[in-house]
């Protein structure tokens, strides 16, 4: 049995680990030998995104306690070796080839700290090597450090062609491609062309570790479009990465410039960055439990044979939990902000059946909560909406106050009402990942609700950086190294002035002019726009197609991911037929799963399959269960309970 795993990042490594874990059962059933070939130009395990050679300034967006390559659920084949990232850290990567600096770095991290991505890459590479070294008898793993550029049918299976033109045979193929480059959109192509004509510097969307940041000159203005997670990588690489340093001062964190920094002018649709994560010591806030949007409630429509709507069936439940988390925290931490008996009245309102609950809850809040302490959920998602600023100095002062308030809220942790409202959304997201997968909601509500408005809201609130990054950004604004452009920015090229220009309709004064511009955005995870010879070839040959989803007008439009069968996922060809022997794992499942970019979550499962503390959700290890299902399908084994 020859299996090609295309992509050697975490998902490809999971496919290998699951194939080896399931192989003893398959070999007992009479299969002779298993030959696995992993194709990736980078080190398998870490792959491109997590490669250990990247700058140490780039941090993970999850704490050490969260990620794992190795499953812990009892209904999959037991792993042969390895454990979670945190377990690996506790052993200090005992068998890994770590430098003294890396060992010191590992020793200094607590379970709640946010580690360098490079160190997580060490864990992934080391764990993959340990998995391969512990391969059972009759199974071998080979790594070919080349990109796969084509996949074609043969009379006996598949031909996997690499960039050197060599083709290798495979009986089964796992597409674990991870993040792939994307072709620039029209606006980005125009900027590329203008930069070439005018001698400007334009850096299109890319993984931060792939960018040559040295091309940006010191002391000059650089426009940065996007204030999500990639923005913080840009920010820290061009400041601390150029010799600047942060220090504690009498009024908080201060930045000491090196003199080699550019001046960053940051812009995004909301005008402010993602909110920082609360300092909790845990991934989920221990004090926040979902009372209405429980797994049982969310799964009930499917059990009844009904396809629910996100807006009509799920959001009203999660909205209740968000309101309760906010106001119960407010009553506990600021008792003077609410009236006597307020929580009892609010609970009764939230338990009102039907559509009247929201109006009743609003009346209770208006009567029982001081105006300036009421939750404005829409305002949290767009804090500058409707505001005008005389100039960018006034804007920056407002943004700085916003950042300082956000950092203070993160420091308060479970005593901060806003952060606990976000914590409820964060827990709800874990339930949603499970219940919306594989056609769990109507196509219209997937397009218009889940992906249309909720995803942007919850990402801006719950997917933000570690709190230290918010403190650092505030320090950089105070130091004059970073400024902002304002909400709903417009970008153009002023050919007369020979530079990029950006301005916000809500901010007066002069626009921002710059000879350099950075897209602080990840490449679009859209298969039809992928700059990948393999994906392009699969689509052109009719061996795969994008999934189409119908919006509110009923017109089907291409979604971001591939069209696939039910798990274990096989791509559908141009005629809608399942492609035999090929399986899809990871990001290219984004049209049938939500949140595919999030790593697998380490949880302490007990023998019954329930988590020991009730804090984790089955969606946390979904990608590992998908890998297990694919492995069992390839090896001809019956599927476990999870599949």
ZAMARGU-4260 file (C-alpha; in steps of 0.2 Angstrom, whole numbers, plus 5000, padded with zeros to 4 digits):
<rodrens>
0) 5000/5000/5000 | 5008/5016/4994 | 5001/5032/5001 | 5007/5049/4996 | 5004/5063/5009
5) 5005/5080/5000 | 5010/5093/5013 | 5021/5090/5027 | 5014/5103/5040 | 5004/5098/5055
10) 4989/5091/5045 | 5001/5080/5034 | 5010/5075/5050 | 4993/5070/5058 | 4989/5059/5042
15) 5006/5050/5044 | 5003/5048/5063 | 4986/5041/5061 | 4991/5029/5047 | 5005/5022/5058
20) 4993/5021/5073 | 4980/5011/5063 | 4993/5000/5053 | 4995/4986/5066 | 4976/4982/5064
25) 4977/4983/5045 | 4992/4972/5044 | 4983/4959/5055 | 4969/4959/5042 | 4982/4954/5028
30) 4989/4970/5021 | 5007/4967/5017 | 5018/4983/5019 | 5014/5001/5020 | 5025/5014/5011
35) 5021/5032/5015 | 5029/5046/5006 | 5028/5064/5012 | 5030/5078/4999 | 5035/5095/5006
40) 5050/5107/5002 | 5051/5110/5021 | 5054/5100/5036 | 5040/5088/5039 | 5030/5091/5055
45) 5033/5110/5055 | 5031/5113/5036 | 5032/5130/5029 | 5022/5140/5042 | 5029/5133/5058
50) 5047/5131/5052 | 5059/5133/5067 | 5071/5145/5057 | 5058/5160/5058 | 5061/5175/5069
55) 5058/5173/5087 | 5047/5188/5088 | 5033/5179/5079 | 5021/5172/5093 | 5008/5159/5092
60) 4990/5165/5095 | 4986/5151/5107 | 4994/5147/5124 | 5006/5133/5127 | 4992/5122/5135
65) 4982/5122/5119 | 4989/5114/5103 | 4993/5096/5100 | 4998/5085/5085 | 4993/5069/5095
70) 4975/5064/5098 | 4969/5060/5116 | 4951/5054/5112 | 4947/5036/5117 | 4938/5032/5101
75) 4953/5033/5089 | 4968/5021/5087 | 4979/5024/5102 | 4995/5035/5097 | 5011/5025/5097
80) 5022/5040/5104 | 5021/5058/5108 | 5010/5070/5117 | 5004/5088/5117 | 5015/5104/5115
85) 5014/5108/5133 | 5019/5090/5138 | 5034/5092/5126 | 5038/5108/5134 | 5038/5100/5152
90) 5051/5088/5146 | 5060/5103/5138 | 5060/5093/5121 | 5071/5080/5130 | 5076/5071/5114
95) 5075/5086/5102 | 5090/5095/5095 | 5087/5111/5104 | 5100/5125/5106 | 5104/5131/5123
100) 5094/5147/5120 | 5079/5136/5114 | 5080/5126/5130 | 5080/5142/5141 | 5065/5148/5131
105) 5056/5132/5134 | 5060/5132/5152 | 5053/5150/5155 | 5036/5147/5147 | 5021/5143/5158
110) 5006/5134/5151 | 4997/5151/5149 | 5011/5159/5140 | 5011/5162/5121 | 5026/5154/5113
115) 5036/5158/5098 | 5030/5150/5082 | 5048/5144/5079 | 5048/5134/5096 | 5031/5126/5091
120) 5039/5121/5075 | 5052/5112/5084 | 5039/5102/5093 | 5030/5098/5077 | 5046/5092/5068
125) 5052/5083/5084 | 5036/5074/5086 | 5035/5069/5068 | 5052/5062/5069 | 5048/5052/5084
130) 5032/5046/5076 | 5042/5040/5061 | 5055/5032/5072 | 5042/5022/5081 | 5034/5016/5065
135) 5027/4998/5067 | 5034/4983/5058 | 5030/4983/5039 | 5028/5002/5038 | 5040/5015/5032
140) 5040/5034/5029 | 5050/5044/5017 | 5051/5062/5015 | 5054/5070/4998 | 5058/5089/4999
145) 5050/5094/4983 | 5033/5103/4979 | 5020/5092/4970 | 5015/5101/4954 | 5003/5088/4947
150) 4992/5073/4951 | 4986/5062/4938 | 4977/5045/4936 | 4986/5030/4931 | 4979/5012/4927
155) 4984/5007/4944 | 4981/5023/4955 | 4989/5039/4954 | 5005/5048/4948 | 5012/5061/4959
160) 5023/5073/4949 | 5036/5084/4958 | 5044/5100/4953 | 5059/5091/4946 | 5047/5082/4933
165) 5049/5065/4942 | 5033/5055/4944 | 5030/5042/4958 | 5016/5030/4960 | 5003/5030/4974
170) 4988/5019/4978 | 4980/5033/4989 | 4984/5052/4991 | 4980/5063/5005 | 4979/5082/5001
175) 4985/5091/5017 | 4991/5107/5008 | 4989/5119/5022 | 4991/5137/5017 | 4995/5140/4999
180) 4999/5156/4990 | 4985/5165/4982 | 4985/5175/4966 | 4983/5194/4969 | 4966/5202/4966
185) 4963/5216/4954 | 4967/5230/4966 | 4983/5221/4972 | 4989/5218/4954 | 4986/5237/4951
190) 4998/5241/4966 | 5011/5228/4960 | 5010/5237/4942 | 5011/5254/4950 | 5025/5250/4961
195) 5035/5243/4947 | 5032/5258/4936 | 5035/5271/4950 | 5049/5263/4959 | 5039/5260/4975
200) 5039/5246/4987 | 5024/5235/4988 | 5023/5219/4999 | 5007/5208/4994 | 4999/5196/5006
205) 5011/5183/5012 | 5016/5173/5028 | 5026/5185/5038 | 5040/5173/5039 | 5042/5173/5020
210) 5044/5192/5019 | 5060/5201/5016 | 5057/5215/5029 | 5074/5223/5026 | 5067/5231/5010
215) 5058/5244/5020 | 5069/5259/5024 | 5072/5266/5042 | 5064/5283/5046 | 5052/5282/5031
220) 5033/5281/5032 | 5026/5263/5027 | 5007/5260/5025 | 5001/5244/5033 | 4984/5238/5027
225) 4976/5226/5039 | 4976/5226/5058 | 4972/5208/5062 | 4985/5195/5068 | 4997/5198/5053
230) 4998/5216/5058 | 5006/5212/5075 | 5019/5202/5066 | 5023/5216/5055 | 5023/5228/5070
235) 5035/5218/5080 | 5047/5213/5066 | 5050/5231/5061 | 5052/5238/5079 | 5059/5225/5091
240) 5066/5215/5077 | 5076/5230/5072 | 5084/5232/5089 | 5071/5243/5098 | 5066/5237/5115
245) 5051/5238/5127 | 5053/5243/5145 | 5042/5246/5160 | 5040/5264/5164 | 5031/5274/5177
250) 5015/5275/5167 | 5016/5257/5159 | 5026/5250/5144 | 5037/5261/5135 | 5047/5259/5118
255) 5065/5264/5116 | 5068/5266/5098 | 5084/5259/5089 | 5083/5272/5075 | 5081/5259/5062
260) 5062/5258/5062 | 5051/5264/5049 | 5036/5275/5053 | 5020/5263/5052 | 5004/5270/5047
265) 4991/5256/5050 | 4974/5255/5042 | 4959/5243/5043 | 4941/5243/5040 | 4937/5245/5058
270) 4951/5257/5061 | 4957/5248/5077 | 4966/5231/5079 | 4959/5215/5085 | 4955/5215/5104
275) 4969/5207/5115 | 4965/5191/5124 | 4961/5191/5142 | 4974/5185/5154 | 4965/5169/5161
280) 4978/5155/5163 | 4966/5144/5153 | 4960/5143/5135 | 4942/5145/5140 | 4937/5157/5154
285) 4933/5144/5169 | 4919/5155/5176 | 4909/5156/5159 | 4898/5142/5155 | 4885/5141/5141
290) 4868/5140/5148 | 4857/5142/5132 | 4869/5138/5118 | 4874/5121/5124 | 4879/5106/5113
295) 4863/5098/5117 | 4853/5113/5112 | 4863/5116/5096 | 4863/5097/5091 | 4844/5096/5094
300) 4838/5102/5077 | 4849/5089/5068 | 4843/5075/5079 | 4825/5080/5074 | 4829/5080/5056
305) 4829/5099/5054 | 4842/5109/5045 | 4843/5125/5057 | 4848/5143/5052 | 4862/5152/5061
310) 4852/5168/5063 | 4836/5161/5068 | 4841/5146/5078 | 4859/5147/5085 | 4862/5166/5087
315) 4847/5169/5098 | 4854/5156/5110 | 4872/5162/5109 | 4866/5180/5111 | 4858/5176/5127
320) 4874/5168/5134 | 4884/5183/5129 | 4872/5195/5138 | 4872/5184/5153 | 4891/5183/5154
325) 4893/5202/5153 | 4879/5207/5165 | 4883/5193/5178 | 4901/5198/5178 | 4896/5217/5179
330) 4885/5213/5194 | 4899/5204/5203 | 4913/5216/5199 | 4904/5232/5199 | 4888/5229/5210
335) 4884/5248/5210 | 4882/5248/5191 | 4866/5237/5192 | 4850/5239/5202 | 4843/5227/5215
340) 4836/5211/5208 | 4843/5215/5191 | 4850/5198/5188 | 4834/5189/5193 | 4824/5200/5181
345) 4837/5197/5167 | 4837/5179/5169 | 4818/5178/5168 | 4819/5189/5152 | 4832/5178/5144
350) 4822/5163/5147 | 4807/5170/5138 | 4802/5158/5124 | 4800/5164/5106 | 4805/5181/5098
355) 4800/5192/5113 | 4815/5188/5124 | 4826/5201/5116 | 4814/5216/5119 | 4810/5211/5136
360) 4829/5209/5140 | 4832/5226/5133 | 4819/5234/5145 | 4826/5225/5160 | 4844/5232/5155
365) 4837/5250/5152 | 4829/5250/5169 | 4842/5242/5179 | 4859/5246/5172 | 4868/5263/5171
370) 4869/5269/5153 | 4888/5269/5152 | 4889/5251/5158 | 4877/5243/5145 | 4883/5231/5133
375) 4884/5237/5115 | 4889/5221/5106 | 4889/5230/5089 | 4899/5244/5096 | 4912/5232/5102
380) 4914/5225/5084 | 4915/5243/5077 | 4921/5255/5091 | 4924/5270/5079 | 4908/5268/5069
385) 4899/5285/5067 | 4913/5295/5074 | 4922/5310/5065 | 4940/5316/5069 | 4947/5333/5065
390) 4964/5325/5061 | 4974/5310/5063 | 4982/5316/5079 | 4964/5316/5087 | 4961/5299/5080
395) 4977/5292/5087 | 4973/5299/5104 | 4956/5290/5103 | 4964/5274/5097 | 4977/5275/5111
400) 4964/5277/5124 | 4955/5262/5116 | 4970/5251/5117 | 4974/5256/5135 | 4956/5251/5140
405) 4957/5235/5131 | 4974/5231/5139 | 4967/5235/5156 | 4952/5224/5153 | 4964/5209/5148
410) 4973/5211/5164 | 4956/5211/5174 | 4953/5194/5166 | 4937/5186/5173 | 4933/5202/5182
415) 4930/5211/5166 | 4913/5211/5159 | 4918/5214/5141 | 4931/5201/5141 | 4918/5188/5148
420) 4905/5193/5135 | 4919/5189/5122 | 4923/5173/5132 | 4905/5167/5129 | 4907/5170/5111
425) 4923/5161/5111 | 4915/5146/5119 | 4900/5147/5107 | 4912/5146/5093 | 4918/5129/5099
430) 4900/5123/5099 | 4897/5131/5082 | 4912/5122/5074 | 4904/5105/5078 | 4886/5109/5073
435) 4888/5119/5057 | 4900/5106/5049 | 4895/5095/5034 | 4879/5104/5030 | 4873/5107/5048
440) 4865/5124/5044 | 4856/5130/5028 | 4867/5137/5014 | 4859/5154/5015 | 4863/5156/5034
445) 4881/5149/5031 | 4884/5162/5018 | 4874/5177/5025 | 4875/5174/5044 | 4890/5163/5049
450) 4902/5169/5036 | 4893/5185/5032 | 4893/5195/5048 | 4896/5184/5063 | 4914/5178/5058
455) 4920/5195/5056 | 4913/5200/5073 | 4919/5185/5083 | 4937/5186/5075 | 4939/5204/5079
460) 4934/5201/5097 | 4940/5183/5101 | 4954/5179/5089 | 4965/5193/5094 | 4984/5193/5100
465) 4991/5190/5117 | 4988/5205/5128 | 5006/5210/5128 | 5004/5215/5109 | 4991/5227/5113
470) 5002/5235/5127 | 5016/5236/5114 | 5006/5244/5101 | 5000/5257/5113 | 5019/5260/5118
475) 5023/5262/5099 | 5009/5275/5097 | 5015/5285/5112 | 5033/5284/5105 | 5027/5291/5088
480) 5033/5275/5078 | 5015/5269/5074 | 5000/5280/5069 | 4983/5275/5062 | 4973/5280/5046
485) 4955/5278/5052 | 4940/5267/5048 | 4935/5262/5031 | 4951/5268/5023 | 4953/5271/5004
490) 4970/5266/4996 | 4976/5273/4979 | 4992/5277/4970 | 4995/5296/4967 | 5005/5295/4951
495) 5009/5314/4951 | 5017/5312/4969 | 5024/5295/4964 | 5018/5287/4980 | 5004/5277/4988
500) 4991/5287/4997 | 4978/5282/5010 | 4964/5291/5019 | 4948/5289/5029 | 4932/5298/5025
505) 4930/5300/5044 | 4946/5308/5047 | 4950/5326/5042 | 4967/5333/5037 | 4980/5327/5025
510) 4980/5309/5018 | 4995/5298/5022 | 5008/5297/5008 | 5021/5283/5008 | 5033/5276/4995
515) 5030/5258/5003 | 5015/5248/5007 | 5013/5232/5016 | 4997/5220/5015 | 4996/5214/5033
520) 4985/5200/5027 | 4986/5181/5025 | 4984/5175/5007 | 4966/5171/5004 | 4961/5153/5008
525) 4951/5151/4992 | 4954/5136/4981 | 4949/5145/4965 | 4962/5159/4968 | 4976/5148/4974
530) 4993/5151/4966 | 4997/5132/4966 | 5001/5122/4951 | 4993/5107/4960 | 4977/5114/4964
535) 4975/5123/4948 | 4979/5107/4939 | 4966/5097/4949 | 4953/5110/4945 | 4958/5111/4926
540) 4958/5092/4924 | 4941/5091/4932 | 4948/5080/4947 | 4941/5093/4959 | 4929/5108/4959
545) 4925/5122/4972 | 4909/5119/4982 | 4895/5131/4977 | 4883/5138/4990 | 4867/5148/4988
550) 4865/5164/4996 | 4848/5173/5001 | 4844/5176/4982 | 4846/5157/4979 | 4860/5159/4966
555) 4874/5147/4969 | 4892/5155/4971 | 4909/5147/4973 | 4914/5145/4991 | 4931/5145/4998
560) 4934/5127/4999 | 4933/5111/4988 | 4917/5101/4985 | 4919/5085/4995 | 4910/5069/5000
565) 4905/5066/5018 | 4919/5061/5029 | 4931/5054/5026 | 4932/5068/5013 | 4935/5064/4995
570) 4935/5077/4982 | 4921/5078/4970 | 4926/5079/4951 | 4918/5091/4939 | 4903/5079/4937
575) 4900/5077/4955 | 4908/5060/4957 | 4919/5055/4971 | 4937/5054/4966 | 4943/5037/4972
580) 4959/5035/4982 | 4961/5054/4986 | 4956/5062/5002 | 4956/5081/5008 | 4962/5086/5025
585) 4963/5103/5033 | 4961/5121/5026 | 4953/5116/5009 | 4938/5109/5019 | 4933/5127/5023
590) 4917/5126/5013 | 4911/5111/5024 | 4919/5115/5040 | 4921/5132/5050 | 4937/5137/5058
595) 4949/5125/5049 | 4964/5136/5052 | 4964/5133/5071 | 4976/5120/5078 | 4970/5104/5086
600) 4966/5106/5104 | 4974/5096/5118 | 4962/5090/5130 | 4962/5078/5145 | 4950/5065/5140
605) 4944/5052/5152 | 4939/5034/5148 | 4921/5038/5144 | 4926/5051/5131 | 4921/5066/5142
610) 4934/5079/5146 | 4939/5079/5164 | 4935/5097/5167 | 4921/5100/5155 | 4931/5114/5147
615) 4935/5107/5130 | 4924/5103/5115 | 4924/5089/5103 | 4927/5101/5089 | 4944/5104/5096
620) 4951/5088/5089 | 4941/5087/5074 | 4956/5088/5062 | 4964/5073/5071 | 4948/5063/5070
625) 4947/5068/5051 | 4965/5061/5049 | 4960/5045/5058 | 4945/5043/5047 | 4955/5045/5032
630) 4969/5033/5038 | 4956/5020/5042 | 4947/5022/5025 | 4964/5020/5016 | 4969/5005/5026
635) 4951/4997/5023 | 4946/4997/5042 | 4929/5000/5048 | 4926/5018/5055 | 4926/5021/5073
640) 4913/5029/5084 | 4918/5047/5080 | 4916/5044/5061
</rodrens>
